[in-house]
Amino acid sequence: MRTRAVAVAVAVLLAACAPGPGRTPAPRAEPAPAPAPVVVPALGTAADDLPAAAVRLVRSDGGEVPVAVRVAATPDARRRGLMGVADLPDGTGMLFRFPELAAHGGFWMRDTLVPLDIAFLAAGEVVAVATMTPCAADPCPITDPGRPYDAALEVPAGWLAARGIGPGTRLVGPE
């Protein structure tokens, strides 16, 4: 008797959930689309062989600025950086990662052909910004934030200021 009561209860529940006249089934959730691949234009140098990634700069007012980057995370890639790049489009750049330790010192522009903005980051937060100009002959000036950092982002000169990016801005990604 108990088995029959359970079977009746299950049948009633199933009937209540099934669409009937005048009822439409609940829409099925579509799977989330795969993220679009990050497109960083070809730079025409060894930087093209570095991994591409998307990052976002999040200002204190909550505004977000996307940047498509090449990631330089090895000593050799960081040393080459954007040397020889003749054109760096807006919205693109290079993210320098220092995973093994906090970096001290600065960046130089030897054999870099375009002026660049640089944002020095510590624990995902911009701690200093500067604009650097190309240098063809040694010794080249060194741009030093005056404090340790674990990442740096280079983008076209003037790009950071035009988007309100400065100390306190957070870097999210790579994604």
N, C-alpha and C positions, 0 to 999 in steps of 0.2 A: 504494500500500500504506500509506504513511504517513497519507494522508487518512483511510483506513478505520480505522486504529488510533486516530486522534484522535476520530473520530466514535463509536467504541465506548467510549472513555474518557469522553466527554461523556455518553453515554447511561447508563453505569454511575453516574456522579455524580448525574445527575438522578434516576435510580431510587432511589438511596440517600437522597435528600432528600425524595422524595415520600412522603406517608403511605401506609402499606400496612395490611394487616389487623392490628388491635390497636394501631395507632399513630394518634394524633390530631395534626392539624396544630397548629403553634405558634400561639398566640393573636396576633392582629394588634393592634398598638398603636393605641389610640384617640387621636384628636387631642386635645390639651389643650383643656379648655373655655376659652372666652373669659372674661377677668376680669369680674367683676360690676361694673356701674357704681357709682361712689362716690355714696352718697346723703347729702347734707347737707340737713337739714330747712330749709324756708324760714324765713328770719329776718325777713322783712317789711320789708327795707330795700334800699338799693342794693347791699348785699353779696351779695344773691341773684344778681346779674348777673356776679359774679366766677367764675373757673374753680373747679370742685370737684376735690379730690384726696384721696388717702389717704396718710397718713404713719404711720410707726411710731417710737415712742420706745423705744430699746433701753437698758435699765439695765445697770450694770456686772455684775450677777449673771446677765445673759443674758435676763432677762424682757423681754417685748415688750408695749407698750401701743399699740393702734391709735387713730388720731384721724382723723376725717373733717373736712377743712378747706376753707375758701374761701381762695384765694391772692390776696393783695394785692401786686402786683409793680410797680405804677406809682405815681408820686408822688400822683396824685389818689386812687387806691384806698387807699394807705397813710394818707393824710390823713383819709379818712372812716372807715376801720377798721370797728369795730363800733358806731359812733354810732347811737343810736336803737333798737338791738336790745333788746327787752324780755325775751327768754328765750333763753338759750344752753344747749341740752341737753348733758348729760354725754357725753363722747366726741366732741364737736364743737368747732371753734374756727376761728381765722383765723391763717394763716401769712403773715407779712410778709417779703417778699424784697427785698433791696437789691442787685440784680445789678450796678449800675453802680459801686458803691464800698462800702467798709466804712462803716457808719453810726457816728456819734458822737452823744452826747446820749441823750435818752430818749423815753418815751411819756407822754402825758397822757390823761386820761379825760373830756375835755370832751364833754358831751352823750351820754356812755355811761351806760346805765341800770342795768347789772348789774355787780357786783364781778367782777374777773377776776384770774386768775394769768397771769403772763407769764414765759416762758423766753427769755432772750437766747442766741443761738447764734453761734458762730464756727467756720467750717469744719465744720459739721455736729455740733458738740458744744455742749451746754448749758454756758454759762460763768457764768450768774447767773439766779436766779429771784426773783420778788417777787409780792406780792399788791397789787392796785390797787383803790381804791374809786371809785364814781361821783362825778362833779363836774358841777355845773350852772352854776356862776358862775366867771368868770375873776377872778383867775388860778387855774388848776388846778395842783396839784402835778405835778412831773415825776418819773417813775421812771427812773433812769439806772443802767445796770450798772457805770459807771465804767471801761469799756474798749470798744474797737471791737467791732462785731458785724456779721454779714451777713444775719441773719434773726432773727425773733422769733415766738414762738408764743403766742397768747392763747387761754385756755380758761376755763371757769367757776372762780371762786375756790374754793380748797381742793382742786381736782381733782389738781394735780401732787403735792402732799404725800401725798394719800390713795393714790397709786400709786407712791410712792417715787421720783419724778422730781426730780432735782437736778443740780448741776454734775457733769459727767462723763458724763451720759446722752447717747447719740447719737441724732440724728434721721436716719431713713432715708426717702427719698422726696422729693418726691411720686412716686407710682407710677401 
